[in-house]
Amino acid sequence: MQVASAELWIVVTRHHDGRRRVRDYAVHLPDGAVLLRGQADNWGRDLRLQAPGGEGLLLRRRRLFPLTGRIDILGYPQQHALGWCHRSGRVRGADGTRFGRFRDARSMRSRAGEGLLAGMLEAALGGDGTSSELSGPSGFVWVLDGTPIGTLVRKTLPFGDSDPAPPSRLAALGTRILPASARAAIARRTAPHGWCLTREARAHEIDPWLAVGAAVMMVELAQW
């Protein structure tokens, strides 16, 4: 299983199963290959991510989550404890070892002396035009002992849709009457997006399953 890859993509889509609205999760490699799939909804406490072979993660909000803010990260199917994360972004191992915190890009940008972290975030965004759209929780820097060890940012996917929908008549009309700059801006906003998790060398000392579980929960919390 390639969850230790330095770059992974977390993609969230939505559908209605006839009873409730469901968020579908997929964890991809940069070439689009799917490692894990799962589902979440606002009523259940569990988010289970599984590989085709059956192994994976179980992310479980504690019963007192509204008070404690804690989510357990378990291996699946054995349900052995890997650690936990907090809605504030803190990550800990099963033995309580601190593994840093995912810090919201919005709070970083509002503080002085955060140039290194903000610069790392800008580099992760890659200048694809989404940087100015971070009015919501669309970017995080993973910080351990004051040092950035990774990023989790929402941006355009590097792999395409295998079955893209045909362009609408309105979109086709737009390609004829809008200037190129406007068409490019629309294309950036409507292109498929996902959350890119990148990890520096120091982050690879952390159990990759714990890292992926914590990142998925940060994405899940950002949907609320």
Residue pairs with C-beta under 8 A, 6 or more apart in sequence:
1 35
1 51
1 55
2 29
2 35
3 27
3 35
3 36
3 208
3 209
3 211
3 212
4 204
4 208
5 29
5 30
6 198
6 199
6 204
7 29
7 30
7 196
7 197
7 198
7 199
8 27
8 28
8 29
8 35
8 196
8 197
8 212
8 215
9 27
9 28
9 29
9 30
9 157
9 158
9 159
9 194
9 195
9 196
9 197
10 25
10 26
10 27
10 28
10 194
10 195
10 196
10 197
10 215
10 216
10 219
11 25
11 26
11 27
11 28
11 157
11 192
11 194
11 195
12 23
12 24
12 25
12 194
12 195
12 219
12 223
13 23
13 24
13 26
14 21
14 22
14 23
14 24
15 21
15 22
15 24
16 22
20 41
20 42
20 43
21 41
21 42
22 39
22 40
22 41
23 39
23 40
23 41
23 220
23 223
24 37
24 38
24 39
25 36
25 37
25 38
25 39
25 40
25 47
25 49
25 216
25 219
25 220
26 34
26 36
26 37
27 34
27 35
27 36
27 37
27 49
27 212
27 216
28 34
28 35
28 159
28 194
29 35
30 158
30 159
31 159
32 158
32 159
32 160
32 162
35 51
36 49
36 50
36 51
36 56
36 57
36 212
37 49
37 50
38 47
38 48
38 49
38 50
38 56
38 57
39 47
39 48
40 47
40 220
42 224
45 60
45 61
45 62
45 63
45 65
46 58
46 59
46 60
46 61
47 58
47 59
47 60
47 216
47 217
47 220
48 56
48 57
48 58
48 59
48 76
49 56
49 57
49 58
49 59
49 76
49 213
49 216
50 56
50 76
54 77
55 75
55 76
55 77
56 75
56 76
56 77
57 73
57 74
57 75
57 76
57 82
57 209
57 212
57 213
57 216
58 72
58 73
58 74
58 75
58 76
58 79
59 71
59 72
59 73
59 74
59 213
59 216
59 217
59 220
60 71
60 72
60 74
61 70
61 71
62 68
62 70
62 71
62 72
65 71
65 87
69 86
69 87
69 88
70 84
70 85
70 86
71 84
71 85
71 86
71 87
71 217
72 81
72 84
73 81
73 82
73 83
73 84
73 85
73 209
73 210
73 213
73 214
73 217
74 80
74 81
74 82
75 81
75 82
75 209
81 94
82 93
82 94
82 207
82 209
82 210
82 213
83 91
83 92
83 93
83 94
83 97
83 99
83 207
83 210
83 213
83 214
84 91
84 92
84 94
85 91
85 92
85 213
85 214
85 217
85 218
87 221
88 101
89 101
89 102
89 103
89 104
89 140
89 218
90 98
90 100
90 101
91 98
91 99
91 100
91 101
91 102
91 206
91 210
91 211
91 214
92 98
92 99
93 99
93 206
93 207
93 210
98 144
99 144
99 206
99 210
99 211
99 214
100 142
100 143
100 144
100 145
100 149
101 142
101 143
101 144
102 140
102 141
102 142
102 143
102 152
102 214
102 215
102 218
103 117
103 140
103 141
103 142
103 143
104 137
104 139
104 140
105 118
105 121
105 134
105 137
105 138
105 139
105 140
105 141
105 153
106 134
106 135
106 137
108 114
108 117
108 118
108 121
108 141
109 118
109 134
116 148
117 141
117 143
117 148
120 141
120 148
120 151
121 139
121 141
121 151
121 153
122 131
124 139
124 151
124 153
124 155
124 196
124 198
125 131
125 139
125 153
125 155
126 155
128 155
128 156
128 188
129 185
129 188
130 138
130 153
130 154
130 155
130 156
130 188
130 193
136 222
137 221
137 222
138 153
138 154
138 222
139 151
139 152
139 153
139 154
140 151
140 152
140 153
140 218
141 148
141 150
141 151
141 152
142 148
142 149
142 150
142 151
142 152
142 199
142 203
143 149
144 202
144 203
147 202
148 200
149 199
149 200
149 202
149 203
150 197
150 198
150 199
150 200
150 203
150 211
151 196
151 197
151 198
152 195
152 196
152 197
152 198
152 215
152 218
152 219
153 195
153 196
154 193
154 194
154 195
154 196
155 193
155 194
155 196
156 188
156 191
156 192
156 193
157 191
157 192
157 193
157 194
160 192
161 192
167 175
174 183
174 186
175 183
178 186
195 215
195 219
197 211
197 212
197 215
199 211
203 211
